[in-house]
Amino acid sequence: MPPLKSKPTGKLISFEGSEGSGKSTQMSMLAARLQKDGRDVVTTREPGGTEIGEQVRNIIVHNSRGDEMCAETELLLFAAARAQLVREVIAPAMQKGSIVLSDRYLDSSTVYQGIGRNLAADPVAQINRFAVGNVMPDLTIVIDVPAEVGLARIRQRASDLPDRMERENIDFYKKVRDGYLVLAKGMADRFVVIDGTQTQDVVSKKIFAAVKERLG
């Protein structure tokens, strides 16, 4: 059964970008702005967002044997968490008319596992679509920063040790950044790329302007 039984009145906005891009902060700022305007907003993240998804997240990013994980396993774990999130949180919220903001969605797998891990494009796309069904973003916002900037921001974080994804090398993050830019160029009707090296307030204003222009 497809996740959406009928055309939803809600919207799905996904936030993408490499580690250290600031997407999580910007998503929170957009949520606050939309709620101030009286909109019903649901925020979530990938992997995670559900009890099952958070357990999968722990396996992906914090498991002590995580460095031994092969790319295929990583892809399927992300897809499993995503399938649960769509059916438990995203699709029901959209049917009720809510604006759903997701910190990452299927494009992360296309870029991180497909391009970053060198997995073939067709299997990644098929697994992505199987996981999400017909629940696609109405708008995808990519917070773009050079790989060097993202890694520098990660190192400046004092509160937590870098997780498995954050420990990747500079070449991996260059591939991730390039992957997002290629996706955005190929699907300009859905993607908006925002320069994440600007101040938080400037980035926030540009995101809100893009949301108003694209979604009304």
PyRosetta script that sets phi, psi and omega in degrees:
from pyrosetta import init, pose_from_sequence

init()
pose = pose_from_sequence("MPPLKSKPTGKLISFEGSEGSGKSTQMSMLAARLQKDGRDVVTTREPGGTEIGEQVRNIIVHNSRGDEMCAETELLLFAAARAQLVREVIAPAMQKGSIVLSDRYLDSSTVYQGIGRNLAADPVAQINRFAVGNVMPDLTIVIDVPAEVGLARIRQRASDLPDRMERENIDFYKKVRDGYLVLAKGMADRFVVIDGTQTQDVVSKKIFAAVKERLG")
pose.set_psi(1, 130.8)
pose.set_omega(1, -179.7)
pose.set_phi(2, -66.8)
pose.set_psi(2, 148.7)
pose.set_omega(2, -178.8)
pose.set_phi(3, -60.3)
pose.set_psi(3, -33.3)
pose.set_omega(3, 179.6)
pose.set_phi(4, -108.2)
pose.set_psi(4, 118.2)
pose.set_omega(4, -177.8)
pose.set_phi(5, -79.4)
pose.set_psi(5, -24.6)
pose.set_omega(5, 179.1)
pose.set_phi(6, -150.8)
pose.set_psi(6, 172.3)
pose.set_omega(6, -179.2)
pose.set_phi(7, -63.3)
pose.set_psi(7, 121.3)
pose.set_omega(7, -176.0)
pose.set_phi(8, -77.2)
pose.set_psi(8, 155.9)
pose.set_omega(8, 174.4)
pose.set_phi(9, -92.5)
pose.set_psi(9, -13.3)
pose.set_omega(9, 178.0)
pose.set_phi(10, -85.9)
pose.set_psi(10, 179.1)
pose.set_omega(10, -179.2)
pose.set_phi(11, -130.8)
pose.set_psi(11, 152.5)
pose.set_omega(11, 174.8)
pose.set_phi(12, -119.3)
pose.set_psi(12, 121.5)
pose.set_omega(12, 176.5)
pose.set_phi(13, -117.4)
pose.set_psi(13, 120.5)
pose.set_omega(13, 178.8)
pose.set_phi(14, -103.6)
pose.set_psi(14, 144.9)
pose.set_omega(14, 177.3)
pose.set_phi(15, -111.0)
pose.set_psi(15, 129.0)
pose.set_omega(15, -178.6)
pose.set_phi(16, -130.5)
pose.set_psi(16, 163.2)
pose.set_omega(16, 179.3)
pose.set_phi(17, 152.4)
pose.set_psi(17, 163.1)
pose.set_omega(17, 179.7)
pose.set_phi(18, -75.1)
pose.set_psi(18, 171.6)
pose.set_omega(18, 178.6)
pose.set_phi(19, -59.8)
pose.set_psi(19, 138.1)
pose.set_omega(19, 179.6)
pose.set_phi(20, 83.8)
pose.set_psi(20, 7.0)
pose.set_omega(20, -178.2)
pose.set_phi(21, -77.2)
pose.set_psi(21, -21.6)
pose.set_omega(21, -177.9)
pose.set_phi(22, 93.7)
pose.set_psi(22, 10.9)
pose.set_omega(22, -175.8)
pose.set_phi(23, -63.6)
pose.set_psi(23, -37.5)
pose.set_omega(23, -178.9)
pose.set_phi(24, -65.1)
pose.set_psi(24, -42.9)
pose.set_omega(24, 177.2)
pose.set_phi(25, -62.6)
pose.set_psi(25, -45.2)
pose.set_omega(25, -178.3)
pose.set_phi(26, -67.0)
pose.set_psi(26, -34.5)
pose.set_omega(26, 176.8)
pose.set_phi(27, -64.4)
pose.set_psi(27, -41.3)
pose.set_omega(27, 177.8)
pose.set_phi(28, -63.6)
pose.set_psi(28, -39.4)
pose.set_omega(28, 179.4)
pose.set_phi(29, -66.7)
pose.set_psi(29, -39.9)
pose.set_omega(29, 177.5)
pose.set_phi(30, -66.2)
pose.set_psi(30, -41.1)
pose.set_omega(30, 179.1)
pose.set_phi(31, -58.5)
pose.set_psi(31, -44.7)
pose.set_omega(31, 179.5)
pose.set_phi(32, -63.8)
pose.set_psi(32, -39.4)
pose.set_omega(32, -179.9)
pose.set_phi(33, -66.3)
pose.set_psi(33, -43.5)
pose.set_omega(33, -179.9)
pose.set_phi(34, -67.4)
pose.set_psi(34, -39.7)
pose.set_omega(34, 178.2)
pose.set_phi(35, -65.6)
pose.set_psi(35, -36.5)
pose.set_omega(35, 176.7)
pose.set_phi(36, -62.4)
pose.set_psi(36, -31.6)
pose.set_omega(36, 178.0)
pose.set_phi(37, -83.9)
pose.set_psi(37, 6.2)
pose.set_omega(37, 175.1)
pose.set_phi(38, 88.5)
pose.set_psi(38, 11.9)
pose.set_omega(38, 180.0)
pose.set_phi(39, -87.7)
pose.set_psi(39, 144.5)
pose.set_omega(39, 174.9)
pose.set_phi(40, -82.2)
pose.set_psi(40, 118.7)
pose.set_omega(40, -173.2)
pose.set_phi(41, -122.1)
pose.set_psi(41, 135.0)
pose.set_omega(41, 173.7)
pose.set_phi(42, -118.3)
pose.set_psi(42, 127.3)
pose.set_omega(42, 178.3)
pose.set_phi(43, -110.9)
pose.set_psi(43, 145.1)
pose.set_omega(43, 178.8)
pose.set_phi(44, -152.3)
pose.set_psi(44, 178.1)
pose.set_omega(44, -178.8)
pose.set_phi(45, -146.5)
pose.set_psi(45, 160.6)
pose.set_omega(45, 176.3)
pose.set_phi(46, -125.4)
pose.set_psi(46, 143.9)
pose.set_omega(46, -16.5)
pose.set_phi(47, -70.3)
pose.set_psi(47, 150.1)
pose.set_omega(47, -178.5)
pose.set_phi(48, 136.0)
pose.set_psi(48, -151.1)
pose.set_omega(48, 176.7)
pose.set_phi(49, 85.1)
pose.set_psi(49, -14.8)
pose.set_omega(49, 175.2)
pose.set_phi(50, -138.3)
pose.set_psi(50, 166.8)
pose.set_omega(50, 179.6)
pose.set_phi(51, -61.2)
pose.set_psi(51, -43.5)
pose.set_omega(51, 178.1)
pose.set_phi(52, -65.4)
pose.set_psi(52, -44.0)
pose.set_omega(52, -178.6)
pose.set_phi(53, -62.7)
pose.set_psi(53, -36.9)
pose.set_omega(53, 179.4)
pose.set_phi(54, -68.4)
pose.set_psi(54, -33.7)
pose.set_omega(54, 175.6)
pose.set_phi(55, -67.4)
pose.set_psi(55, -38.7)
pose.set_omega(55, 175.6)
pose.set_phi(56, -64.4)
pose.set_psi(56, -41.3)
pose.set_omega(56, 178.6)
pose.set_phi(57, -56.5)
pose.set_psi(57, -43.1)
pose.set_omega(57, -179.9)
pose.set_phi(58, -61.3)
pose.set_psi(58, -38.2)
pose.set_omega(58, 177.6)
pose.set_phi(59, -65.3)
pose.set_psi(59, -43.2)
pose.set_omega(59, -175.4)
pose.set_phi(60, -69.1)
pose.set_psi(60, -45.9)
pose.set_omega(60, -169.5)
pose.set_phi(61, -105.4)
pose.set_psi(61, -18.7)
pose.set_omega(61, -173.8)
pose.set_phi(62, -123.5)
pose.set_psi(62, -6.4)
pose.set_omega(62, -178.0)
pose.set_phi(63, -62.0)
pose.set_psi(63, 137.3)
pose.set_omega(63, -175.8)
pose.set_phi(64, -64.2)
pose.set_psi(64, -21.6)
pose.set_omega(64, 178.8)
pose.set_phi(65, -104.5)
pose.set_psi(65, 16.8)
pose.set_omega(65, -174.8)
pose.set_phi(66, -60.0)
pose.set_psi(66, -30.6)
pose.set_omega(66, -178.6)
pose.set_phi(67, -67.1)
pose.set_psi(67, -14.1)
pose.set_omega(67, 178.1)
pose.set_phi(68, -90.8)
pose.set_psi(68, -2.7)
pose.set_omega(68, -175.7)
pose.set_phi(69, -70.2)
pose.set_psi(69, 130.2)
pose.set_omega(69, 178.2)
pose.set_phi(70, -81.2)
pose.set_psi(70, 161.0)
pose.set_omega(70, -175.0)
pose.set_phi(71, -62.2)
pose.set_psi(71, -36.3)
pose.set_omega(71, -179.4)
pose.set_phi(72, -65.6)
pose.set_psi(72, -41.3)
pose.set_omega(72, 177.8)
pose.set_phi(73, -63.6)
pose.set_psi(73, -43.6)
pose.set_omega(73, 179.5)
pose.set_phi(74, -59.1)
pose.set_psi(74, -46.1)
pose.set_omega(74, 179.2)
pose.set_phi(75, -58.7)
pose.set_psi(75, -46.9)
pose.set_omega(75, -176.6)
pose.set_phi(76, -69.7)
pose.set_psi(76, -33.7)
pose.set_omega(76, 176.5)
pose.set_phi(77, -66.1)
pose.set_psi(77, -44.2)
pose.set_omega(77, 176.0)
pose.set_phi(78, -59.2)
pose.set_psi(78, -44.0)
pose.set_omega(78, -178.5)
pose.set_phi(79, -64.1)
pose.set_psi(79, -38.5)
pose.set_omega(79, 179.3)
pose.set_phi(80, -63.8)
pose.set_psi(80, -46.2)
pose.set_omega(80, 178.1)
pose.set_phi(81, -62.7)
pose.set_psi(81, -38.7)
pose.set_omega(81, -179.2)
pose.set_phi(82, -66.7)
pose.set_psi(82, -41.5)
pose.set_omega(82, 179.3)
pose.set_phi(83, -60.4)
pose.set_psi(83, -42.1)
pose.set_omega(83, 179.1)
pose.set_phi(84, -66.7)
pose.set_psi(84, -42.1)
pose.set_omega(84, -178.9)
pose.set_phi(85, -62.6)
pose.set_psi(85, -43.5)
pose.set_omega(85, -179.5)
pose.set_phi(86, -60.3)
pose.set_psi(86, -47.8)
pose.set_omega(86, -173.2)
pose.set_phi(87, -78.9)
pose.set_psi(87, -27.9)
pose.set_omega(87, -176.8)
pose.set_phi(88, -93.0)
pose.set_psi(88, -32.6)
pose.set_omega(88, -172.4)
pose.set_phi(89, -121.7)
pose.set_psi(89, -58.3)
pose.set_omega(89, -168.0)
pose.set_phi(90, -66.8)
pose.set_psi(90, -54.3)
pose.set_omega(90, -176.7)
pose.set_phi(91, -61.5)
pose.set_psi(91, -45.9)
pose.set_omega(91, 178.0)
pose.set_phi(92, -60.8)
pose.set_psi(92, -38.6)
pose.set_omega(92, 179.7)
pose.set_phi(93, -66.1)
pose.set_psi(93, -41.0)
pose.set_omega(93, 178.8)
pose.set_phi(94, -66.0)
pose.set_psi(94, -37.6)
pose.set_omega(94, 178.1)
pose.set_phi(95, -63.2)
pose.set_psi(95, -29.6)
pose.set_omega(95, 179.1)
pose.set_phi(96, -84.1)
pose.set_psi(96, -4.4)
pose.set_omega(96, 178.3)
pose.set_phi(97, 95.2)
pose.set_psi(97, 9.6)
pose.set_omega(97, -178.9)
pose.set_phi(98, -78.5)
pose.set_psi(98, 156.0)
pose.set_omega(98, 168.6)
pose.set_phi(99, -91.3)
pose.set_psi(99, 119.7)
pose.set_omega(99, -179.9)
pose.set_phi(100, -100.5)
pose.set_psi(100, 126.0)
pose.set_omega(100, 175.0)
pose.set_phi(101, -109.7)
pose.set_psi(101, 121.9)
pose.set_omega(101, -177.7)
pose.set_phi(102, -117.7)
pose.set_psi(102, 124.1)
pose.set_omega(102, 175.4)
pose.set_phi(103, -79.3)
pose.set_psi(103, 91.3)
pose.set_omega(103, -173.4)
pose.set_phi(104, 84.8)
pose.set_psi(104, 152.6)
pose.set_omega(104, 176.0)
pose.set_phi(105, -157.3)
pose.set_psi(105, -151.7)
pose.set_omega(105, -170.6)
pose.set_phi(106, -62.5)
pose.set_psi(106, -27.2)
pose.set_omega(106, -179.5)
pose.set_phi(107, -64.0)
pose.set_psi(107, -25.1)
pose.set_omega(107, 176.2)
pose.set_phi(108, -61.9)
pose.set_psi(108, -40.5)
pose.set_omega(108, 178.8)
pose.set_phi(109, -68.3)
pose.set_psi(109, -39.1)
pose.set_omega(109, 177.4)
pose.set_phi(110, -57.6)
pose.set_psi(110, -41.4)
pose.set_omega(110, -175.3)
pose.set_phi(111, -86.1)
pose.set_psi(111, -53.1)
pose.set_omega(111, -174.3)
pose.set_phi(112, -69.0)
pose.set_psi(112, -50.0)
pose.set_omega(112, -178.5)
pose.set_phi(113, -86.6)
pose.set_psi(113, -40.6)
pose.set_omega(113, -178.2)
pose.set_phi(114, -70.3)
pose.set_psi(114, -53.0)
pose.set_omega(114, -176.9)
pose.set_phi(115, -90.4)
pose.set_psi(115, -48.6)
pose.set_omega(115, -178.4)
pose.set_phi(116, -64.9)
pose.set_psi(116, -40.2)
pose.set_omega(116, -178.1)
pose.set_phi(117, -98.2)
pose.set_psi(117, 1.7)
pose.set_omega(117, 175.7)
pose.set_phi(118, 64.5)
pose.set_psi(118, 32.7)
pose.set_omega(118, 173.5)
pose.set_phi(119, -82.1)
pose.set_psi(119, 151.0)
pose.set_omega(119, -178.6)
pose.set_phi(120, -61.7)
pose.set_psi(120, 141.6)
pose.set_omega(120, -173.6)
pose.set_phi(121, -65.7)
pose.set_psi(121, -41.3)
pose.set_omega(121, -174.6)
pose.set_phi(122, -63.6)
pose.set_psi(122, -48.7)
pose.set_omega(122, 177.2)
pose.set_phi(123, -61.1)
pose.set_psi(123, -38.5)
pose.set_omega(123, 178.7)
pose.set_phi(124, -62.0)
pose.set_psi(124, -45.5)
pose.set_omega(124, -180.0)
pose.set_phi(125, -63.4)
pose.set_psi(125, -41.9)
pose.set_omega(125, -179.7)
pose.set_phi(126, -65.1)
pose.set_psi(126, -42.3)
pose.set_omega(126, 178.8)
pose.set_phi(127, -66.0)
pose.set_psi(127, -41.4)
pose.set_omega(127, 176.9)
pose.set_phi(128, -57.0)
pose.set_psi(128, -49.9)
pose.set_omega(128, -176.6)
pose.set_phi(129, -68.4)
pose.set_psi(129, -34.5)
pose.set_omega(129, 175.7)
pose.set_phi(130, -62.5)
pose.set_psi(130, -39.3)
pose.set_omega(130, -177.8)
pose.set_phi(131, -70.1)
pose.set_psi(131, -40.7)
pose.set_omega(131, -172.9)
pose.set_phi(132, -97.6)
pose.set_psi(132, -13.6)
pose.set_omega(132, -176.8)
pose.set_phi(133, 62.0)
pose.set_psi(133, -126.9)
pose.set_omega(133, -179.8)
pose.set_phi(134, -102.0)
pose.set_psi(134, 18.1)
pose.set_omega(134, -179.0)
pose.set_phi(135, -94.4)
pose.set_psi(135, 92.1)
pose.set_omega(135, 179.2)
pose.set_phi(136, -109.2)
pose.set_psi(136, 151.7)
pose.set_omega(136, 178.9)
pose.set_phi(137, -63.9)
pose.set_psi(137, 142.5)
pose.set_omega(137, 170.2)
pose.set_phi(138, -78.4)
pose.set_psi(138, -27.0)
pose.set_omega(138, -179.9)
pose.set_phi(139, -152.2)
pose.set_psi(139, 135.5)
pose.set_omega(139, 175.1)
pose.set_phi(140, -121.2)
pose.set_psi(140, 122.2)
pose.set_omega(140, -178.3)
pose.set_phi(141, -104.6)
pose.set_psi(141, 119.0)
pose.set_omega(141, 177.1)
pose.set_phi(142, -101.3)
pose.set_psi(142, 119.2)
pose.set_omega(142, 173.8)
pose.set_phi(143, -89.7)
pose.set_psi(143, 109.1)
pose.set_omega(143, -171.7)
pose.set_phi(144, -98.5)
pose.set_psi(144, 123.6)
pose.set_omega(144, 172.5)
pose.set_phi(145, -137.0)
pose.set_psi(145, 148.5)
pose.set_omega(145, 174.2)
pose.set_phi(146, -58.6)
pose.set_psi(146, 150.0)
pose.set_omega(146, -178.4)
pose.set_phi(147, -56.2)
pose.set_psi(147, -38.4)
pose.set_omega(147, -179.0)
pose.set_phi(148, -63.8)
pose.set_psi(148, -36.7)
pose.set_omega(148, 179.8)
pose.set_phi(149, -68.8)
pose.set_psi(149, -44.4)
pose.set_omega(149, 180.0)
pose.set_phi(150, -61.2)
pose.set_psi(150, -44.5)
pose.set_omega(150, -179.9)
pose.set_phi(151, -66.8)
pose.set_psi(151, -37.1)
pose.set_omega(151, 177.9)
pose.set_phi(152, -63.2)
pose.set_psi(152, -39.7)
pose.set_omega(152, 178.4)
pose.set_phi(153, -65.3)
pose.set_psi(153, -39.1)
pose.set_omega(153, 178.5)
pose.set_phi(154, -61.4)
pose.set_psi(154, -43.6)
pose.set_omega(154, -178.4)
pose.set_phi(155, -66.6)
pose.set_psi(155, -24.4)
pose.set_omega(155, -179.2)
pose.set_phi(156, -80.5)
pose.set_psi(156, -13.5)
pose.set_omega(156, 178.8)
pose.set_phi(157, -70.3)
pose.set_psi(157, 123.6)
pose.set_omega(157, -175.4)
pose.set_phi(158, -96.5)
pose.set_psi(158, -16.3)
pose.set_omega(158, -169.5)
pose.set_phi(159, -81.1)
pose.set_psi(159, -36.0)
pose.set_omega(159, -173.8)
pose.set_phi(160, -130.9)
pose.set_psi(160, 151.8)
pose.set_omega(160, 171.0)
pose.set_phi(161, -73.5)
pose.set_psi(161, 145.8)
pose.set_omega(161, 178.8)
pose.set_phi(162, -58.4)
pose.set_psi(162, 138.4)
pose.set_omega(162, 176.6)
pose.set_phi(163, -82.5)
pose.set_psi(163, -176.7)
pose.set_omega(163, -174.1)
pose.set_phi(164, -60.6)
pose.set_psi(164, -39.5)
pose.set_omega(164, -179.3)
pose.set_phi(165, -70.5)
pose.set_psi(165, -34.5)
pose.set_omega(165, -178.0)
pose.set_phi(166, -75.5)
pose.set_psi(166, -13.4)
pose.set_omega(166, -179.0)
pose.set_phi(167, -88.7)
pose.set_psi(167, 3.3)
pose.set_omega(167, -179.8)
pose.set_phi(168, -66.5)
pose.set_psi(168, 160.2)
pose.set_omega(168, -176.5)
pose.set_phi(169, -84.7)
pose.set_psi(169, 173.8)
pose.set_omega(169, -174.2)
pose.set_phi(170, -64.3)
pose.set_psi(170, -34.9)
pose.set_omega(170, -179.6)
pose.set_phi(171, -65.0)
pose.set_psi(171, -38.1)
pose.set_omega(171, 177.8)
pose.set_phi(172, -61.6)
pose.set_psi(172, -45.1)
pose.set_omega(172, -177.6)
pose.set_phi(173, -71.4)
pose.set_psi(173, -26.8)
pose.set_omega(173, 173.3)
pose.set_phi(174, -67.2)
pose.set_psi(174, -40.0)
pose.set_omega(174, 177.2)
pose.set_phi(175, -64.8)
pose.set_psi(175, -40.3)
pose.set_omega(175, 179.3)
pose.set_phi(176, -62.9)
pose.set_psi(176, -47.8)
pose.set_omega(176, -179.9)
pose.set_phi(177, -60.0)
pose.set_psi(177, -48.2)
pose.set_omega(177, 179.4)
pose.set_phi(178, -59.9)
pose.set_psi(178, -37.7)
pose.set_omega(178, 179.6)
pose.set_phi(179, -61.6)
pose.set_psi(179, -44.2)
pose.set_omega(179, 178.7)
pose.set_phi(180, -63.4)
pose.set_psi(180, -40.5)
pose.set_omega(180, -178.5)
pose.set_phi(181, -67.6)
pose.set_psi(181, -35.6)
pose.set_omega(181, 176.6)
pose.set_phi(182, -66.3)
pose.set_psi(182, -44.5)
pose.set_omega(182, 178.1)
pose.set_phi(183, -59.4)
pose.set_psi(183, -46.3)
pose.set_omega(183, -177.2)
pose.set_phi(184, -62.4)
pose.set_psi(184, -39.3)
pose.set_omega(184, 179.1)
pose.set_phi(185, -66.7)
pose.set_psi(185, -36.3)
pose.set_omega(185, -178.0)
pose.set_phi(186, -79.4)
pose.set_psi(186, -19.5)
pose.set_omega(186, -179.3)
pose.set_phi(187, -131.5)
pose.set_psi(187, 57.5)
pose.set_omega(187, -174.7)
pose.set_phi(188, -64.7)
pose.set_psi(188, -19.6)
pose.set_omega(188, 178.9)
pose.set_phi(189, -71.8)
pose.set_psi(189, -21.8)
pose.set_omega(189, -179.1)
pose.set_phi(190, -108.4)
pose.set_psi(190, -29.0)
pose.set_omega(190, -172.5)
pose.set_phi(191, -96.6)
pose.set_psi(191, 145.9)
pose.set_omega(191, 167.5)
pose.set_phi(192, -131.3)
pose.set_psi(192, 127.5)
pose.set_omega(192, 179.5)
pose.set_phi(193, -102.7)
pose.set_psi(193, 126.2)
pose.set_omega(193, -179.6)
pose.set_phi(194, -117.2)
pose.set_psi(194, 133.2)
pose.set_omega(194, 178.4)
pose.set_phi(195, -69.1)
pose.set_psi(195, 109.7)
pose.set_omega(195, -176.3)
pose.set_phi(196, -82.7)
pose.set_psi(196, 1.5)
pose.set_omega(196, 177.3)
pose.set_phi(197, -85.2)
pose.set_psi(197, -6.9)
pose.set_omega(197, 177.7)
pose.set_phi(198, -77.6)
pose.set_psi(198, 173.0)
pose.set_omega(198, -179.9)
pose.set_phi(199, -65.5)
pose.set_psi(199, 156.8)
pose.set_omega(199, -179.6)
pose.set_phi(200, -55.8)
pose.set_psi(200, -42.1)
pose.set_omega(200, -177.7)
pose.set_phi(201, -66.7)
pose.set_psi(201, -40.9)
pose.set_omega(201, 178.8)
pose.set_phi(202, -64.3)
pose.set_psi(202, -44.9)
pose.set_omega(202, 178.4)
pose.set_phi(203, -60.7)
pose.set_psi(203, -43.8)
pose.set_omega(203, -179.3)
pose.set_phi(204, -60.7)
pose.set_psi(204, -43.5)
pose.set_omega(204, -179.9)
pose.set_phi(205, -64.3)
pose.set_psi(205, -39.8)
pose.set_omega(205, 179.7)
pose.set_phi(206, -68.2)
pose.set_psi(206, -36.5)
pose.set_omega(206, 177.3)
pose.set_phi(207, -65.3)
pose.set_psi(207, -46.0)
pose.set_omega(207, -178.6)
pose.set_phi(208, -64.0)
pose.set_psi(208, -38.6)
pose.set_omega(208, 177.1)
pose.set_phi(209, -63.0)
pose.set_psi(209, -39.5)
pose.set_omega(209, 179.1)
pose.set_phi(210, -66.8)
pose.set_psi(210, -38.7)
pose.set_omega(210, 178.9)
pose.set_phi(211, -64.9)
pose.set_psi(211, -44.3)
pose.set_omega(211, 179.4)
pose.set_phi(212, -63.8)
pose.set_psi(212, -41.6)
pose.set_omega(212, -178.2)
pose.set_phi(213, -67.8)
pose.set_psi(213, -41.7)
pose.set_omega(213, -174.7)
pose.set_phi(214, -83.7)
pose.set_psi(214, -38.1)
pose.set_omega(214, -172.0)
pose.set_phi(215, -113.8)
pose.set_psi(215, -12.4)
pose.set_omega(215, 177.8)
pose.set_phi(216, 83.0)
pose.dump_pdb("model.pdb")
